[in-house]
Amino acid sequence: MAKQAENKRMEEIISLSKRRGFIYQGSEIYGGLAGTWDYGPLGIALKNNIRNLWWKTFVTDREDMYGVDAAILMNQNVWKASGHVATFSDPLVECKKCKKRFRADQVENPKKCPECGGELGEARQFNMMFKTNVGPVESEESVSYLRPETAQGMFVNYKNVVDSFHPKLPFGLAQIGKAFRNEIAPRDFTFRSREFEQMEIEYFLKGDDWKKIFEYWRAEMWKWMTETLGLSKDHIHELEVPAEKLAHYSKRTIDFEYDFPFGKNELYGLAYRTDFDLKNHSKASGVTLEYLDEEAKTKFTPHCVEPTFGVDRSILAVICEAYQEDELGGEKRVFMKFKPALAPVKIAVFPLLKNKPELVKKAREVYAALKKEFGAVMFDDNGNIGKRYRRQDEIGTPYCVTVDFETIEKDNCVTVRDRDSGKQERVNIGELSNRFKKIF
Ligand code: GAP
């Protein structure tokens, strides 16, 4: 029963996401393309809010962080040195009868096809990188890959940043960008996609300091998830990845798992990548990627702790957490309890009636002033006020502002209505800006 309720909740979240312009299926009018999703006007607004907050928190507000934006296509030798050509694979099994393919570690019975009951063949390793050719000639030399992680764009720019900025250890490189994985079985809405986005940090340090710095980033990630994204700490669980399941580059990894309606699953990761990447790139490229400690007069290869955050999984967790159903004024409603900083629309402005030009004129003035200051402000004059409130609740707008006859005839005050409590208050138009500035 609990499972059924969670499935229903997920269906409702997916349906609302599409209906209200958060997330659409990729290439939908052609029947879609498995594992791809398009963000609509509200989805991209939410995504930008998350990306901007992440960049502010982990790059702009800090002294020890350097942002980069590396190319998605990289020299194939990057992926040979990083170990991805040899080991970035999942076990694949094929059904001998219906020919469907599955991830071997995700089928219940390794011998039996979950679709048709036919016999499954032996598992083989399937490399998940999307392979392509750069330039007009298809040859081994022109092979490249769509990057499966943004991390390598930072390792190959380590020396560039050190030469330009001479940072002192510990310091980090940060990047937000697309990553691509030819997942065998994309699933659970955007959770496992073939094209997605990551926000990653490669934090370089002296090898001896890794444990302390690992703990520091562990606490920072908790802060981001609970304070900035507003995820309940009861919905987040740490998984100490067992040695046999560690990625080829990691000596220790903690996965932060979130209670999605479809089950507990990885949201983010924190890995100690040792000096694996810099050492391998140094060896393969012939370029020294060391750090010169001027005080101690020593040279060494820094180690690295990597906090990694999926953008799409952040959005999915925020949407799942925000989705609420309750009763307000004797009516059932659905509302998105986004934190104000994340809400795609901050304020909606309404004239009480759309066929009263004096109300519309005043509401337009209030709208223009708030929009200039707060950007994500919406004007809505369609349908009765109750319906407009419901529509804004569904997209998580924290405040609605209504201009009525009293505004014009009496007190220059508007009604400000709070999304979560439904409470309404009269506020003078002249005070609106200060009031909202404290919130957004
Ligand atoms: N640089 C390390 C790295 O890429 P990962 O655990 O493979 O580590 C990092 O991926 C994060 O990227 C994950 O925690 C998740 O948030 C996101 N991610 C990974 N695969 C994904 C997929 N197929 N669809 C959506 N997000 C994905």
Boltz pocket constraint, residues with backbone or C-beta under 6 A from the ligand:
constraints:
  - pocket:
      binder: B
      contacts: [[A, 148], [A, 149], [A, 150], [A, 151], [A, 181], [A, 183], [A, 190], [A, 191], [A, 192], [A, 193], [A, 194], [A, 195], [A, 196], [A, 197], [A, 198], [A, 200], [A, 266], [A, 267], [A, 268], [A, 269], [A, 306], [A, 308], [A, 309], [A, 310], [A, 311], [A, 312], [A, 313]]
      max_distance: 6.0
